Amino acid sequence: MSSKVLLVLALAALHFAGDSSAYIWQRTKTFDVDPLERFQAIPPARETAEKFMRNFLGIDFSVMRILKRRHRRSIAMDNISKLYAQFDAIFIIDSSRSILPKDFKNTLHALQLLTGKADKQRRYAAITFSHNATVRFNFSSKQDTISNLRKVPFEAGKTNTQDALGTCLNELILEHENGARPGLRKRVLIVTDGQSNVAKEKTLMRAAQIKRTGTQIFVIAVGRYMKGMSEIVGLASSTDAHLYRVANTKGFIKVIRLIPPWNIIKEYMTRSWLYNPEY
């Protein structure tokens, strides 16, 4: 091979090597960005309410519109309820010292509002956690749940999330004598302001054990900037449908207030089918 050809090949190699190294540097410098940072953002309350209504409560108005176009007629009230996700709910409520008593009270108020807006057939249980986890009440009716939530005490202590998850699994999901409706899946709603600090190496393992039963875990993450976001993200069954951010507990209440009550939804459904089938 001639010296000229060798020279050309050598120059080409240097050229592409230079491009490659620059390319690699440009790619690797993005590792300075925390991939979890995007979960710190607080969406508008209405956006969060619609997402929560669609994914946790199972009310999707786009599905309703499709069904109305297909049926173009009224349907029985019993069939309307089938458009609403059928499950029993477990509230897991953070009662650690990082939460102010007034914010704990706001959380309970938001959960009372949520319960009052839901299908009357649904049953609810609740756990609080600080140093340890406590089942505050087994699966109860809608009205009993609203009453029971008013009586839940604030404890203040450490954040033993893994104990709450273990208690949830053993006493409310695997245990059948707890008032839950037979044959229905459970959905867990965790309300917390940050990562655990008691046996925290067990937290995500406990969450995985719950998920393996077919139970979905939803998380309301409260706070403008949360430490330990990796744990919060790992708790949720998914980041797009199961993780929700609010700046504070008043923001949580605002989100719930934007969700229409179930009786309004039923009225909307029947009137739409009867009087506006083309909608």
Buried (B, 14 or more C-beta within 10 A) or exposed (E): EEEEEEEEEEEEEEEEEEEEEEEEEEEEEEEEEEEBEEBBEBBEBEEBBBBBBBBBBBBBBEEBEEBBEEEEEBBEEEEBBEBBBBBBBBBBBBBBEBBBEEBBBBBBBBBBBBBBBBBEBBBBBBBBBBBBBBBBBBBBBBEBBBEBBEEBEBBBBBBBBBBBBBBBBEBBBEEEEBBBEEEBEBBBBBBBBBBBBBEBEBBBEBBEBBBEEEBBBBBBBBBEEBEBBBBBBBBBBEBEBBBBBBBBBBBBBBBBBBBBEBEEBBEBBBEBBEEEEEE
